[in-house]
Amino acid sequence: MQSLSTHAAEAAAAIRSHWPGATPDCGLILGTGLGSLAEQIDVAVRIPYSDIPHFPQSTAPSHAGQLVCGHLHGVPLVAMEGRLHYYEGYSLLEVTFPVRVMRALQAETLIVTSAVGGMNPQYALADLVILEDHINLIPDNPLRGINDDSLGPRFPDMSEPYSRELLQLAKATALELSINAHTGVLVAVSGPNLETRAEYRMMRNMGADIVGMSTVPEIIVARHAGMKTLGFSIVTDMCLPDALEPVDIEKILAVAAQGGERLERLLVQLFRRFAES
């Protein structure tokens, strides 16, 4: 039976065959309704997930299911145009496999974006949240099982799940662009159903500002692999127990696109900063 590291190396080799000689500095994961961010990339090649060995296929709405390879303001990167979710039936090992591949390509930074529900009453639809911490309520862990010491330590530290350095840079960049960006705590759940009023109250009381069905597993694996991490979320529906409304996926996608325009501007300026450093 081949190891996880072998599978990641095989996937990375396949990507290099399409994008020879390139070594990405950064991996980027695009969440629901945020695929337009890929249009900002100077694209060298787009690779369908089906053309990458061992890569699972994305089935979520609005997720294109392709890896975009290229440069953003001179910074080489690989971007997932469509992520994978636990609720699609994949194990967390499969959900996070693309992060292993990014690291095998020698990417040192992971930036993750997502659409989320807002539980903090000070937030509004289309608001941008820079992640400062998270709570994992997905009933599994992508690191469960025998540890491969070549990929990372058995017990990775999570005292700084999101890079304080990158968080401060993101906040300063948002201020420079006059973009209102909160800092907040994400709670991750398995989905695919949304939560009840009682569950939203519980999660808010636990200290979470937003709730989503992704991001945390990828961050855990990135930190296990020694990558710097930065996370952004767009509030696409309000999850206030006393004013809860039925979910409307079309409205969520429209709000994600609205908030995505601000996130695009912020990320483009961040990559300008990366290129200068």
C-alpha positions as CSV (number, residue, x, y, z in Angstrom):
1,M,0.0,0.0,0.0
2,Q,1.4,3.4,-1.1
3,S,1.9,6.1,1.6
4,L,0.3,9.5,1.7
5,S,3.6,11.1,0.9
6,T,4.0,8.9,-2.2
7,H,0.6,9.8,-3.4
8,A,1.3,13.5,-2.9
9,A,4.6,13.2,-4.7
10,E,2.9,11.5,-7.7
11,A,0.3,14.2,-7.8
12,A,2.9,16.9,-7.6
13,A,4.9,15.3,-10.4
14,A,1.8,15.3,-12.6
15,I,1.2,19.0,-12.0
16,R,4.9,19.8,-12.8
17,S,4.4,17.9,-16.1
18,H,1.8,20.5,-17.0
19,W,3.7,23.4,-15.4
20,P,7.4,22.6,-15.9
21,G,10.0,24.3,-13.8
22,A,7.6,26.2,-11.6
23,T,7.7,26.1,-7.8
24,P,4.7,27.9,-6.1
25,D,5.3,30.1,-3.1
26,C,1.7,30.0,-2.1
27,G,-1.4,27.7,-2.3
28,L,-4.8,29.3,-2.5
29,I,-8.2,27.6,-1.8
30,L,-11.3,29.3,-3.2
31,G,-14.6,28.7,-1.5
32,T,-18.2,28.7,-2.5
33,G,-19.0,31.5,-5.0
34,L,-15.4,32.8,-4.9
35,G,-14.1,31.3,-8.1
36,S,-13.9,34.7,-9.8
37,L,-10.7,35.3,-7.7
38,A,-8.9,33.0,-10.1
39,E,-9.5,35.6,-12.9
40,Q,-6.9,37.8,-11.2
41,I,-4.2,35.2,-11.8
42,D,-1.8,35.3,-14.8
43,V,-2.6,31.7,-15.7
44,A,0.0,29.3,-17.0
45,V,-2.2,26.3,-17.0
46,R,-5.6,25.0,-15.7
47,I,-5.6,21.4,-14.7
48,P,-8.8,19.5,-14.1
49,Y,-8.7,17.6,-10.8
50,S,-9.5,14.4,-12.9
51,D,-6.0,14.8,-14.5
52,I,-4.2,14.8,-11.2
53,P,-3.5,11.3,-9.7
54,H,-5.3,10.6,-6.4
55,F,-7.1,14.0,-6.5
56,P,-10.8,13.8,-5.4
57,Q,-13.4,15.5,-7.5
58,S,-15.4,18.5,-6.3
59,T,-19.2,18.1,-6.3
60,A,-20.3,21.2,-4.5
61,P,-22.3,23.9,-6.3
62,S,-20.3,26.7,-8.0
63,H,-17.0,24.7,-7.6
64,A,-15.2,24.4,-11.0
65,G,-13.0,21.5,-9.9
66,Q,-9.7,22.6,-11.4
67,L,-6.2,23.6,-10.3
68,V,-5.1,27.0,-11.6
69,C,-1.3,27.4,-11.9
70,G,0.3,30.8,-12.5
71,H,1.4,34.0,-11.0
72,L,-0.2,36.9,-9.2
73,H,1.9,40.0,-9.3
74,G,4.9,37.9,-9.9
75,V,4.3,35.5,-7.0
76,P,4.0,31.8,-8.3
77,L,0.9,30.1,-6.8
78,V,-1.5,27.2,-7.3
79,A,-5.2,27.9,-6.7
80,M,-7.9,25.4,-6.1
81,E,-10.9,26.6,-8.1
82,G,-13.3,24.5,-6.1
83,R,-12.5,22.8,-2.8
84,L,-13.6,19.5,-1.2
85,H,-15.8,19.0,1.8
86,Y,-16.4,16.3,4.4
87,Y,-20.2,16.5,3.6
88,E,-19.5,15.3,0.0
89,G,-18.7,11.9,1.5
90,Y,-14.9,12.3,1.4
91,S,-12.7,11.4,4.4
92,L,-10.8,14.3,5.9
93,L,-7.6,12.7,4.5
94,E,-9.1,13.1,1.0
95,V,-10.4,16.6,1.8
96,T,-6.9,17.8,2.8
97,F,-5.0,15.9,0.2
98,P,-4.6,19.0,-2.1
99,V,-2.8,20.7,0.8
100,R,-0.3,17.8,0.9
101,V,0.2,18.3,-2.8
102,M,0.8,22.0,-2.5
103,R,3.4,21.3,0.2
104,A,5.0,18.6,-2.0
105,L,5.2,21.4,-4.7
106,Q,7.2,23.3,-2.0
107,A,4.5,26.0,-1.3
108,E,5.3,27.6,2.0
109,T,2.1,29.6,2.6
110,L,-1.6,28.5,2.4
111,I,-4.4,31.1,2.0
112,V,-7.9,29.8,2.5
113,T,-11.2,31.5,1.6
114,S,-14.8,30.4,2.4
115,A,-18.4,31.5,2.5
116,V,-19.8,31.3,6.1
117,G,-22.8,32.1,8.2
118,G,-22.5,35.1,10.5
119,M,-23.5,34.6,14.2
120,N,-21.9,37.8,15.5
121,P,-24.7,40.4,15.5
122,Q,-22.2,43.2,14.6
123,Y,-21.6,41.5,11.2
124,A,-23.6,42.0,8.1
125,L,-24.1,40.2,4.8
126,A,-21.0,40.4,2.5
127,D,-18.7,41.4,5.4
128,L,-15.2,40.2,5.3
129,V,-13.7,38.3,8.2
130,I,-10.0,37.6,8.7
131,L,-9.6,34.4,10.7
132,E,-7.7,34.7,14.0
133,D,-8.7,31.3,15.5
134,H,-11.1,28.4,15.1
135,I,-13.1,25.7,16.8
136,N,-13.3,22.3,15.2
137,L,-16.7,20.5,15.6
138,I,-16.2,18.2,12.6
139,P,-16.3,14.7,14.2
140,D,-12.9,13.6,12.8
141,N,-9.4,14.8,12.3
142,P,-7.3,14.7,9.1
143,L,-4.2,13.6,11.2
144,R,-5.9,10.5,12.7
145,G,-4.0,7.3,12.1
146,I,-0.3,6.4,11.9
147,N,1.8,9.6,11.5
148,D,4.2,10.0,8.6
149,D,7.1,11.8,10.3
150,S,8.3,13.0,6.9
151,L,5.1,15.1,6.5
152,G,5.0,16.6,10.0
153,P,5.1,15.9,13.8
154,R,2.8,13.4,15.6
155,F,1.4,16.2,17.8
156,P,1.5,19.5,15.9
157,D,1.1,22.7,18.0
158,M,-2.0,24.8,17.3
159,S,-1.2,27.8,19.5
160,E,-1.0,29.9,16.4
161,P,-3.3,28.2,13.8
162,Y,-3.3,31.4,11.7
163,S,0.0,33.3,11.2
164,R,0.0,36.4,13.4
165,E,2.4,38.0,10.9
166,L,0.1,37.5,7.9
167,L,-3.0,38.4,10.0
168,Q,-1.4,41.8,10.8
169,L,-0.4,42.3,7.2
170,A,-3.9,41.5,6.0
171,K,-5.5,43.9,8.5
172,A,-3.1,46.7,7.5
173,T,-3.7,46.1,3.9
174,A,-7.5,46.2,4.4
175,L,-7.2,49.5,6.2
176,E,-5.0,50.8,3.4
177,L,-7.8,49.9,0.9
178,S,-10.6,51.2,3.1
179,I,-12.1,47.7,3.3
180,N,-14.0,47.0,6.5
181,A,-12.6,43.6,7.7
182,H,-13.4,42.0,11.0
183,T,-11.2,39.5,12.8
184,G,-13.1,36.6,14.1
185,V,-13.3,32.9,15.2
186,L,-14.6,30.3,12.8
187,V,-16.4,27.1,14.0
188,A,-16.3,24.2,11.6
189,V,-19.2,21.8,11.3
190,S,-19.7,18.7,9.1
191,G,-22.8,19.8,7.2
192,P,-24.5,19.6,4.8
193,N,-27.6,20.8,6.7
194,L,-27.5,24.2,8.3
195,E,-27.8,24.5,12.0
196,T,-30.8,24.9,14.3
197,R,-31.5,28.0,16.5
198,A,-30.3,26.1,19.6
199,E,-27.1,25.1,17.8
200,Y,-26.3,28.6,16.7
201,R,-26.8,29.8,20.3
202,M,-24.5,27.1,21.6
203,M,-21.7,27.9,19.1
204,R,-22.0,31.7,19.7
205,N,-21.7,31.0,23.5
206,M,-18.6,28.9,22.7
207,G,-16.9,32.0,21.3
208,A,-17.5,31.6,17.6
209,D,-18.3,34.5,15.3
210,I,-18.9,32.6,12.1
211,V,-19.8,29.0,11.1
212,G,-18.7,27.0,8.0
213,M,-18.3,23.5,6.6
214,S,-14.6,23.8,5.6
215,T,-11.3,25.5,6.2
216,V,-10.3,24.0,9.6
217,P,-9.2,20.6,8.2
218,E,-7.0,22.2,5.6
219,I,-5.5,24.6,8.2
220,I,-4.7,21.6,10.5
221,V,-2.9,19.8,7.8
222,A,-1.1,23.0,6.6
223,R,0.2,23.6,10.1
224,H,1.2,20.0,10.5
225,A,3.2,20.5,7.3
226,G,4.9,23.6,8.6
227,M,3.1,26.1,6.3
228,K,2.2,29.6,7.2
229,T,-1.6,30.1,7.0
230,L,-4.1,32.9,6.5
231,G,-7.8,32.6,6.3
232,F,-10.6,34.8,5.0
233,S,-14.4,34.3,5.1
234,I,-17.3,36.1,3.6
235,V,-20.5,36.3,5.6
236,T,-23.1,35.0,3.1
237,D,-26.1,34.4,5.4
238,M,-27.0,35.6,8.9
239,C,-27.4,33.0,11.6
240,L,-29.1,35.0,14.3
241,P,-31.4,32.6,16.3
242,D,-34.1,35.2,16.9
243,A,-34.2,36.3,13.3
244,L,-33.5,33.1,11.4
245,E,-34.7,32.7,7.8
246,P,-34.6,29.7,5.5
247,V,-31.4,29.3,3.5
248,D,-31.5,30.5,-0.2
249,I,-28.5,29.1,-2.1
250,E,-28.9,31.6,-4.9
251,K,-28.9,34.5,-2.5
252,I,-25.8,33.0,-0.8
253,L,-23.9,32.9,-4.1
254,A,-24.9,36.5,-5.0
255,V,-23.7,37.7,-1.6
256,A,-20.5,35.7,-1.9
257,A,-19.9,37.4,-5.3
258,Q,-20.5,40.9,-3.7
259,G,-18.1,40.2,-0.8
260,G,-15.7,38.5,-3.2
261,E,-15.1,41.7,-5.1
262,R,-13.6,43.3,-1.9
263,L,-11.7,40.1,-1.1
264,E,-10.2,40.1,-4.6
265,R,-8.9,43.7,-4.1
266,L,-7.5,42.7,-0.8
267,L,-5.7,39.6,-2.0
268,V,-4.3,41.4,-5.1
269,Q,-2.8,44.0,-2.8
270,L,-1.5,41.4,-0.4
271,F,0.3,39.6,-3.3
272,R,1.9,42.9,-4.3
273,R,3.2,43.0,-0.7
274,F,4.4,39.4,-1.0
275,A,6.3,40.3,-4.2
276,E,8.0,43.2,-2.5
277,S,9.2,41.2,0.5
